[in-house]
Structure formats: structure tokens, C-alpha cells
Amino acid sequence: MPAYWEISLIDLDGNGKGDYLVTYPTYVGQISYVGGRNITVDFGEDVPMNNGKVASSVLYKMFVYDTNKDQEYTLTSVDAYVTPNGMGYEKGDNNKTGFDFAGNNYNSNVVTTQNNSSTKAGFIDGYAIADDAVIFVLTGDNSTKVITGSAMKAMKQADFDKVNFVVATKDSKTNVGTANMAYVAIEQNDVKSSDSQYGYVTGVVQKQNEDKEDIYTVTLWTADGEKKFDTVKPDTDMTIDPSFVGKVVEYTVNSDSLIDTAKAAGESVAIRSMNDTGMTFARPVADSHVSAGTRVEFDDNVQYIFIDASEDEGATGYDKSSILFADEAEGGGYVDNAYVVFDSTSPYDILAVVYDVDNAVD
């Protein structure tokens, strides 16, 4: 039976050869499948064989590839380019990748946080992860996903178990290095961002995925305008459904651009004052942890979303300066004019403001 290898070819330096890939076969063999077509692959002498087939020991490994004018690919194990395994090396006898730095099969997790107060991934073996870096992620169920460096930096450092391979370059003037490509492993079966996003749900439509399972297409109005996402398969903790239309939600999106977690978020509030750093409210907020009239500060990454709640739709042409104070209600008190998402821990900073442009949420 012919073997099919799902191969991701990445040309890091633009010369069309000598770059990196990950292979993860359905069957172990020598016929590959790239971009919807079969290709011929010649495995180098350093790749172990077993009765004419590639040995199972090379599954989920990194390879360097070269191709000729007939589009025939020659693969060489990265182990032949970075030796010995277990650490990283500057360019030289132990690092023949052509990059300023390379490391292979680290003995410990060398992914570190962005800074001392952060929990998010920021560096690999001391090299800052470039936003446009190509990151191969081997998940707990032995599938491989390809994400950007920016997506990796949205994940928690603790999510990563091992670095199988990394290459980095250094600026010749500043000597500052950045990780350009890496192959990392995580325990969970999916790539999850640690960043929560916020949106106002304007539509939820049921559909079927490729496995004929019922999922939803969710339309959200966000700080960046309208976004549409499908949800993950129904055997997960994803709980969004058509009843969420007209609600504010906190959600996360996985590497396949599917909503994988979602929950109702935010409190209906009456804004009484506001400046560049925070707001006060007409009654206790943050689940009554903050008393009426007490200023609550904006988070550094606070999101502003503008809606027309009477129509369950987003509103364009507004910015922070458009936010008005709450009107007085006929019988006393004030009319709620926004939904606000507060941090769950003290001092309960404001994470998102969802303001109704009619100055009255329904």
C-alpha cells in the first residue's frame, strides 16, 4: 500500500531549497502528498529504513528538503545538521543549517515567558519569537498544526512541553536574535490562545461540518468590526447557541479559526463619569465588588465596541469620544447605557466597554 505523507514545505530564506518541513504519515513509506498531488521523495542516507520503507522512528521528525527541476524532493534529517542533540548551537561545526542559531531535541522546555510578570510564551532558548515565525505544533493526539509566531505568543508558556527544533537569525548590527521557525510539542489536542476576545453576538446559524455534525456559524461585532467564525465540534465545552444573539460574549479561537470556548460576559451598567484612565458607575459593579461612584481603571488593552442593541447589530463611525454619560430615568436612578466586562480579580480593571449608541441598552 502506498504511503502518504502530509508535508508542509517552508521556504525561510527564499532560495527554494534547504528549508524545513514536518512529516506525519498515514502509512510509513516513500510516496508523499503535497498540495493535492503525489510527489516523489528520496530519503537521504541518514534516514533509517526498514525493509525498503522509512522506519517508524522518523515519524513527526523535522527534515531539510531540496528539489530539482523535475520537482523531485530529497529529504535529509535535521539530526544531520544539528549535532549532538539536546541543546542549541551558534553557526559552526555543530550547526550546519545556515542559520545563526539552531537547536534540536532539547532536554528541557526552553520556551520562556515574555517578561517576569507575563504567563505567555515569548522566547525560545533566549531568542524572541518573531510575529511571522513559522511554528509547527505537535499536539497531544499526534497531529501537527502550523501557526504563526504571533499565535504562539498568545499561548501560555506552560502549554509547551518540548522544543524539537528551532532556528534563529541575528541582526548583524544589533546582534539581537529572533526565532524564525520552530517545531514544538504541547500536551493538549488543540492549539488554544490564552487571549480572550470580546464581541456582541448579532447572529448564530446552525450548519453541519464536514463530519455531518451540527455546529454554528457565529457573527460577532467586535472592536475590529464584524467577524464570523464556525464553532468546534459539539462534543466539547463550547456552549454558544442562537439564544446568545444580543449578548456580549467572551470567546477564544483555536488555530483552525474555530470558536472553541465562549460564555456570556459583561454587566449592564450606567456610566456616570469617564476620563482617559477609567469610569465610574451609578450602582455597584464587578459583581458588587466595586461600590457606586468608585473609579474603575481601564486595562491597558481595553476594547471598545459600539452597538445598536435595539437592532441587535453593530454600529460604525464611533470611537471612545462618542461615549455619553447615562441619562436620568423617569422614577429616579439612571438608564443603563453599556455593557462592561470587568477583570475577575481585584482591582477589577475594565477589559471591554460595549456601548449602545442610543445611550440605552434594552
Secondary structure as GFF3:
##gff-version 3
##sequence-region A 1 362
A	DSSP	beta_strand	5	10	.	.	.	ID=ss1
A	DSSP	beta_strand	19	25	.	.	.	ID=ss2
A	DSSP	beta_strand	31	34	.	.	.	ID=ss3
A	DSSP	beta_strand	37	43	.	.	.	ID=ss4
A	DSSP	beta_strand	49	50	.	.	.	ID=ss5
A	DSSP	beta_strand	53	54	.	.	.	ID=ss6
A	DSSP	three_ten_helix	56	58	.	.	.	ID=ss7
A	DSSP	beta_strand	62	67	.	.	.	ID=ss8
A	DSSP	beta_strand	73	77	.	.	.	ID=ss9
A	DSSP	three_ten_helix	78	80	.	.	.	ID=ss10
A	DSSP	beta_strand	88	90	.	.	.	ID=ss11
A	DSSP	beta_strand	101	104	.	.	.	ID=ss12
A	DSSP	beta_strand	111	113	.	.	.	ID=ss13
A	DSSP	beta_strand	121	124	.	.	.	ID=ss14
A	DSSP	beta_strand	127	138	.	.	.	ID=ss15
A	DSSP	beta_strand	144	148	.	.	.	ID=ss16
A	DSSP	alpha_helix	149	152	.	.	.	ID=ss17
A	DSSP	three_ten_helix	157	159	.	.	.	ID=ss18
A	DSSP	beta_strand	160	170	.	.	.	ID=ss19
A	DSSP	beta_strand	177	186	.	.	.	ID=ss20
A	DSSP	beta_strand	197	208	.	.	.	ID=ss21
A	DSSP	beta_strand	214	222	.	.	.	ID=ss22
A	DSSP	beta_strand	225	231	.	.	.	ID=ss23
A	DSSP	three_ten_helix	242	244	.	.	.	ID=ss24
A	DSSP	beta_strand	248	253	.	.	.	ID=ss25
A	DSSP	beta_strand	258	264	.	.	.	ID=ss26
A	DSSP	beta_strand	267	269	.	.	.	ID=ss27
A	DSSP	beta_strand	271	274	.	.	.	ID=ss28
A	DSSP	beta_strand	278	281	.	.	.	ID=ss29
A	DSSP	beta_strand	296	308	.	.	.	ID=ss30
A	DSSP	three_ten_helix	309	311	.	.	.	ID=ss31
A	DSSP	beta_strand	313	314	.	.	.	ID=ss32
A	DSSP	three_ten_helix	320	322	.	.	.	ID=ss33
A	DSSP	beta_strand	338	342	.	.	.	ID=ss34
A	DSSP	beta_strand	350	356	.	.	.	ID=ss35
###
